[in-house]
Amino acid sequence: MPSATSDGFSVRAQKIELLALDVDGVLTDGRLYFHADGSEIKTFHTQDGHRLKLLQQSGIKIALITGRESPMVTRRAVALGIEHIIQGRDDKLAALQELMNQLGLDFFQVAYCGDDLPDLAAIHLAGLGISVPNAPPYIQDAADWVTQTPGGFGAVREICDRLLEARGCWERVVETFLQGASLSDHPLSDHSSADEEG
């Protein structure tokens, strides 16, 4: 399994045009919280949100693909400027392929991160298959790379940082923030950017 600093990882990562993410267990810690009235709560990490905005500024598209349906996922995605939100789909691979066809992408241009069996085929076929340390061993074994950080605690930030590095954007990001400037004034690509989070 290549590390995130290996030459093989960099070659794959440089080709990525779409990062597709499972939600529960990747953007969250996988736990579900319920009020007495049955309404559901999800918690998201602000560091993940900040990096997803930066990654979109670099030109990489983001998609959320989840088997559950939750207005909180929609609200979070909208707040982050994520256009592709696919909910209520346990057939993750089919959902991913439909989106790829819509965007005119091939598997080598896609990174996919998931943590359980519905994600397995997408992880296996993606150009960069990613999992998280809170996933079971048979899911991690199918991935090209497993993050060091668990899902819901900054795993997505780690993924975005590595993709930004592979895209040649990371030094520019750091330098911009060292100068106290905003990336809204110094965009990473020609794509319009949302305000930073964090």
C-alpha positions as CSV (number, residue, x, y, z in Angstrom):
1,M,0.0,0.0,0.0
2,P,1.7,3.3,-1.1
3,S,2.1,6.0,1.4
4,A,0.9,9.5,0.8
5,T,4.5,10.6,0.2
6,S,5.5,7.9,-2.3
7,D,6.1,8.6,-6.0
8,G,3.2,6.3,-6.9
9,F,0.8,8.2,-4.8
10,S,1.9,11.5,-6.3
11,V,1.5,10.2,-9.9
12,R,-2.1,9.1,-9.1
13,A,-3.0,12.2,-7.1
14,Q,-1.9,14.5,-9.9
15,K,-4.5,13.1,-12.2
16,I,-7.5,13.6,-9.8
17,E,-10.3,15.8,-11.0
18,L,-13.0,14.6,-8.6
19,L,-12.9,13.7,-4.9
20,A,-15.9,11.6,-3.9
21,L,-16.6,11.0,-0.2
22,D,-18.8,8.8,1.9
23,V,-20.3,10.8,4.7
24,D,-20.8,8.6,7.8
25,G,-17.5,7.4,9.1
26,V,-15.5,9.7,6.8
27,L,-16.8,13.2,7.2
28,T,-18.3,12.2,10.6
29,D,-17.1,9.7,13.2
30,G,-19.8,7.3,12.2
31,R,-22.0,7.8,15.3
32,L,-25.6,8.9,15.0
33,Y,-27.2,11.1,17.6
34,F,-31.0,11.3,18.1
35,H,-33.2,13.7,20.0
36,A,-36.2,12.3,21.9
37,D,-38.4,13.3,19.0
38,G,-36.4,11.1,16.6
39,S,-34.6,13.9,14.8
40,E,-31.0,13.2,14.0
41,I,-27.7,15.1,14.7
42,K,-24.4,14.8,12.8
43,T,-21.2,16.4,13.8
44,F,-18.7,17.6,11.2
45,H,-15.1,18.8,11.6
46,T,-14.4,22.5,10.7
47,Q,-10.9,21.6,9.5
48,D,-12.4,19.2,6.9
49,G,-14.6,22.0,5.7
50,H,-11.8,24.5,5.3
51,R,-9.7,22.2,3.2
52,L,-12.7,21.1,1.0
53,K,-13.1,24.8,0.1
54,L,-9.4,25.1,-0.7
55,L,-9.5,21.9,-2.8
56,Q,-12.4,23.3,-4.8
57,Q,-10.4,26.5,-5.4
58,S,-7.6,24.4,-6.9
59,G,-10.1,23.0,-9.5
60,I,-11.0,19.6,-8.0
61,K,-14.7,18.8,-7.8
62,I,-16.2,17.4,-4.7
63,A,-19.0,14.9,-4.4
64,L,-20.8,13.4,-1.3
65,I,-22.3,9.9,-1.8
66,T,-24.1,8.5,1.2
67,G,-26.6,5.7,1.8
68,R,-28.6,7.8,4.3
69,E,-30.7,10.9,3.6
70,S,-30.2,13.8,5.9
71,P,-31.0,17.5,5.6
72,M,-27.9,18.2,7.7
73,V,-25.7,16.7,4.9
74,T,-27.4,19.0,2.4
75,R,-26.9,22.0,4.7
76,R,-23.3,21.2,5.2
77,A,-22.6,20.6,1.5
78,V,-24.3,23.9,0.5
79,A,-22.3,25.8,3.1
80,L,-19.1,24.4,1.6
81,G,-20.2,25.1,-2.0
82,I,-20.3,21.3,-2.8
83,E,-22.5,20.9,-5.9
84,H,-22.7,17.1,-6.1
85,I,-24.7,15.7,-3.2
86,I,-26.0,12.1,-3.7
87,Q,-28.1,10.7,-0.9
88,G,-30.1,7.6,-0.3
89,R,-27.8,5.4,-2.5
90,D,-26.4,2.2,-1.1
91,D,-25.1,1.4,-4.6
92,K,-22.2,3.7,-4.2
93,L,-20.3,2.5,-7.3
94,A,-23.4,3.0,-9.6
95,A,-23.9,6.4,-8.1
96,L,-20.3,7.3,-8.7
97,Q,-20.4,6.0,-12.3
98,E,-23.5,8.1,-13.0
99,L,-21.7,11.2,-11.8
100,M,-18.5,10.4,-13.7
101,N,-20.6,10.0,-16.9
102,Q,-22.2,13.4,-16.2
103,L,-18.8,15.0,-15.7
104,G,-17.0,13.2,-18.5
105,L,-14.5,11.6,-16.2
106,D,-12.8,8.2,-16.1
107,F,-11.8,6.2,-13.0
108,F,-8.2,7.3,-13.1
109,Q,-9.4,10.9,-12.5
110,V,-11.4,10.0,-9.4
111,A,-10.4,9.7,-5.8
112,Y,-12.9,7.9,-3.5
113,C,-12.9,7.6,0.2
114,G,-15.1,5.3,2.2
115,D,-15.1,3.1,5.3
116,D,-17.5,0.2,4.8
117,L,-18.8,-2.5,2.4
118,P,-21.0,-0.3,0.3
119,D,-17.8,1.7,-0.5
120,L,-15.7,-1.3,-1.4
121,A,-16.1,-1.4,-5.2
122,A,-15.7,2.3,-5.6
123,I,-12.5,2.3,-3.5
124,H,-11.2,-0.6,-5.5
125,L,-11.9,0.9,-9.0
126,A,-11.1,4.6,-8.3
127,G,-7.8,5.9,-9.6
128,L,-7.0,6.7,-5.9
129,G,-8.9,4.5,-3.5
130,I,-8.8,5.9,0.1
131,S,-10.0,4.6,3.4
132,V,-9.7,5.7,7.1
133,P,-8.2,3.9,10.1
134,N,-11.7,3.5,11.6
135,A,-12.7,1.2,8.7
136,P,-12.4,-2.6,9.1
137,P,-9.2,-4.2,7.8
138,Y,-10.8,-5.7,4.7
139,I,-11.8,-2.2,3.6
140,Q,-8.3,-0.7,4.4
141,D,-6.7,-3.6,2.4
142,A,-8.6,-2.6,-0.7
143,A,-7.5,1.0,-0.6
144,D,-4.4,2.5,-2.2
145,W,-4.0,4.7,0.9
146,V,-5.3,4.8,4.4
147,T,-5.3,8.2,6.2
148,Q,-3.6,8.5,9.6
149,T,-6.5,10.5,10.9
150,P,-9.8,8.9,11.7
151,G,-13.0,9.8,9.9
152,G,-14.8,12.8,11.6
153,F,-11.5,14.0,13.2
154,G,-9.8,15.6,10.2
155,A,-9.3,12.7,7.8
156,V,-10.7,14.7,4.9
157,R,-8.4,17.6,5.7
158,E,-5.5,15.1,5.4
159,I,-6.7,13.9,2.0
160,C,-7.2,17.5,0.8
161,D,-3.7,18.5,2.0
162,R,-2.1,15.6,0.1
163,L,-4.1,16.4,-3.1
164,L,-3.2,20.0,-2.9
165,E,0.5,19.1,-2.5
166,A,0.3,16.8,-5.6
167,R,-1.4,19.6,-7.5
168,G,1.5,21.9,-6.7
169,C,-0.7,24.3,-4.7
170,W,0.3,23.7,-1.1
171,E,3.3,26.1,-0.9
172,R,1.1,28.8,-2.4
173,V,-1.6,28.1,0.2
174,V,0.9,28.3,3.1
175,E,2.6,31.4,1.8
176,T,-0.7,33.2,1.3
177,F,-1.7,32.5,4.9
178,L,1.8,33.4,6.2
179,Q,1.3,36.8,4.7
180,G,-2.0,37.2,6.4
181,A,-3.8,37.4,3.0
182,S,-6.9,35.6,1.9
183,L,-7.2,33.0,-0.9
184,S,-10.3,34.8,-2.0
185,D,-7.9,37.6,-3.1
186,H,-5.3,35.1,-4.4
187,P,-7.3,32.1,-5.9
188,L,-5.6,28.8,-6.6
189,S,-7.3,28.6,-10.0
190,D,-9.7,30.4,-12.2
191,H,-12.6,28.9,-10.3
192,S,-14.5,31.2,-8.0
193,S,-14.0,30.6,-4.3
194,A,-16.2,30.7,-1.2
195,D,-15.1,32.4,2.0
196,E,-12.7,30.4,4.1
197,E,-13.9,28.4,7.1
198,G,-11.9,27.9,10.2
